[in-house]
Amino acid sequence: MVSCLCSLSVPDVSSSATNRIIVAKDRASVQINFAAVDEDGVYTGAYSTYVLSGYVRQKGESDGWLTMLAARDGISKPVFNNDFQH
């Protein structure tokens, strides 16, 4: 008989905007996946994931953070004049 000592760990999820760990009871947090497409608009199978906490969403800053994070990662063009400050 083969025995195995295995450990299960659940990775912590942190907010892409604030870098704070999102607790299990944060029911307002969301995960958004941006699909990568080629020049013809066809999905390539890759995507970028962003997680926003309920705190950011409650303050009404989620759209601004998504815009800045996508611009930082080269997914979209920068909309704001100021540089991304993290």
N, C-alpha and C positions, 0 to 999 in steps of 0.2 A: 504494500500500500504506500502510495506517495503522499507525503504531507507537504503543504505549502503554507508559509506564513505570508499572508497577503494583507496589505493595508489599503483601505479605501479612504481616499480624501477627496473632499469636494472643494474645487478651487474657489477662491474668493473672487467675486465679481466687483470691479470698481468702476465708478463713473468715469466716462471719458472726459467729462468737463472738469470735475473737481478732484478726481483721483481718490475720492473717498470710497471705502467699501460700502456696498449696498447690502443692507441687512435683509433678512428673509421677510420681514414684515412690511417692507417698503412696497406697497401694492401699486404705487403710481409710477414706478420705474419702468422704462421701456428699453428694448434692444432693437436697433434699426440696422439693417444690412443694405449697403449700397452695392448694387451689382456692377461689375465691370463689363463693358461692352466694347466690341471692336468698332472700326470706322463705319460699318454698315448697321450698327445698332443691335448686333446679335450678342446675346449673353455668352461670355467666355468661360464661365464656370467659376470665376474668382469673385470675391466680394470683400468689402471692408465693413467691419462691424463697429458700431458706436453704441455705447450704453449711457443713458441719461437717468439720473436719479430723480425721485419724486421731488426732492428739494429744488433742483434746477427747473423742473417743469412747473412747480408751484409758483416760483418767482417770475415765470413767463419768459425765461431766457433760453429755452431749448432751441428755438429756431436760430437765434444768433450763434449759439454754441455749435450747432450742426453746420452752419455756414462756415464758421472759422475752422472747425476741425477738417471739413472736406477740402477747404482751400489749403490748409497746412499739408494735407496728404496728397495734394495735386489732383483731387477728384473734380474740383470746380475752380473757377477763377475767383480771386479775392474780390469781395464786394465792398469791404470797408477800407478806408485809407490807412488806418493804423495797422501795424504788424501784430501778429498773434503773440500775445503775452501769456505764458503759462506759469 
